[in-house]
């Protein structure tokens, strides 16, 4: 057992240092393996979000990726950062990190109780993690996580929050191929977070809410996979701009930018669908904030 910056570390398999986890993680062995394989091949999404993050990080001394998974982003940024830390609640996700980014210090804990030193990091990142806190955690979980992130940042430290944007309930009309129509029906039958429905208005033409279409287009890959149970219990239409900025600022951060990205039209094209009525929208965002100097 060793001590670093007041953090008690133990050992995972193959010599990975880690803080003991406090409770059962969301992603277990099968989900972690399947998700790693999917993330490794999601090239378009990865390039877009990683480019945005890299652009905002620039060079820094100490960076922590909270909800880092298997370390895909950490491996990209390691040449620009002197000291890297990866935090995740899932040992099954983190077990791949040693080979992907040996430089990273690994901490297993939940985000609302970060086993990290005070005022230590120049940059903290949460990439598509905070929505899970909001959807699966306690009512006050989101606020607790943001308070913890502020605690571990230095004065003038940067926080990059990348996640799913709320698409809203406005209805649009789309055309989908037969196979995707079948998958849409299967998705609606299995989806649990809200009652997902559409209205058929012609051959392979549907009227559907932006929210429901966004969830379908970003989740049909999980049908009949180890990830189905998790994906059918959550939404990818989560954070509204004004509400999110107000929350972040209320906890002492200074919000500098809100950058929407990832056009839903590209997801529709990949599904061989077509937008007939309505306009496309961005389904993700990057919020750039900082602690006061």
QUILIN-V757461 format. One record per backbone hydrogen bond with DSSP energy under -0.5 kcal/mol. CO is the residue of the C=O (numbers start at 1). NH is the residue of the N-H. If there is no record, write none. Layout:
# QUILIN-V757461
CO_NH + CO_NH
This chain:
# QUILIN-V757461
2_9 + 4_7 + 6_8 + 7_4 + 7_9 + 9_2 + 10_18 + 12_15 + 13_16 + 15_17 + 16_12 + 18_10 + 26_28 + 28_32 + 29_33 + 30_34 + 31_35 + 32_36 + 33_37 + 34_38 + 35_39 + 36_40 + 37_41 + 38_41 + 38_42 + 39_42 + 41_43 + 42_46 + 43_47 + 44_48 + 45_49 + 46_50 + 47_51 + 48_52 + 49_53 + 50_54 + 51_55 + 52_56 + 53_57 + 54_58 + 60_82 + 61_83 + 62_122 + 62_123 + 63_85 + 64_66 + 64_125 + 65_67 + 65_68 + 65_87 + 68_71 + 71_75 + 72_76 + 73_76 + 73_77 + 74_78 + 77_80 + 77_81 + 78_81 + 80_60 + 83_63 + 84_105 + 85_65 + 86_107 + 87_67 + 87_68 + 88_109 + 89_91 + 90_93 + 90_94 + 91_95 + 93_96 + 94_97 + 94_98 + 96_99 + 96_100 + 97_101 + 101_104 + 105_86 + 107_88 + 107_109 + 110_113 + 111_114 + 114_116 + 117_120 + 121_154 + 122_158 + 123_64 + 124_160 + 125_66 + 126_128 + 126_162 + 129_132 + 129_133 + 130_134 + 131_135 + 132_136 + 132_137 + 133_137 + 138_141 + 140_144 + 141_145 + 142_146 + 143_147 + 144_148 + 145_149 + 146_150 + 147_151 + 148_152 + 149_153 + 150_153 + 151_119 + 152_120 + 152_121 + 154_157 + 157_291 + 158_124 + 159_161 + 159_289 + 160_126 + 160_162 + 161_287 + 162_128 + 163_285 + 164_239 + 168_211 + 170_210 + 172_208 + 173_276 + 173_277 + 174_206 + 175_274 + 177_181 + 178_182 + 179_183 + 180_184 + 181_185 + 182_186 + 183_187 + 184_188 + 185_189 + 186_190 + 187_191 + 194_196 + 195_197 + 198_200 + 199_207 + 202_205 + 204_176 + 205_201 + 205_202 + 206_174 + 206_208 + 207_199 + 208_172 + 209_213 + 210_214 + 211_215 + 212_216 + 213_217 + 214_218 + 216_219 + 216_220 + 219_222 + 220_223 + 222_225 + 225_228 + 227_231 + 228_232 + 230_233 + 231_234 + 232_192 + 232_193 + 238_240 + 239_166 + 240_244 + 241_245 + 242_246 + 243_247 + 244_248 + 245_249 + 246_250 + 247_251 + 248_251 + 248_253 + 249_252 + 252_292 + 253_255 + 254_290 + 257_288 + 258_260 + 259_286 + 261_284 + 262_283 + 263_266 + 263_267 + 264_268 + 265_269 + 266_270 + 267_271 + 268_273 + 269_272 + 271_177 + 274_175 + 274_276 + 277_173 + 281_264 + 283_165 + 284_261 + 285_163 + 286_259 + 286_288 + 287_161 + 287_289 + 288_256 + 288_257 + 289_159 + 290_254 + 292_156
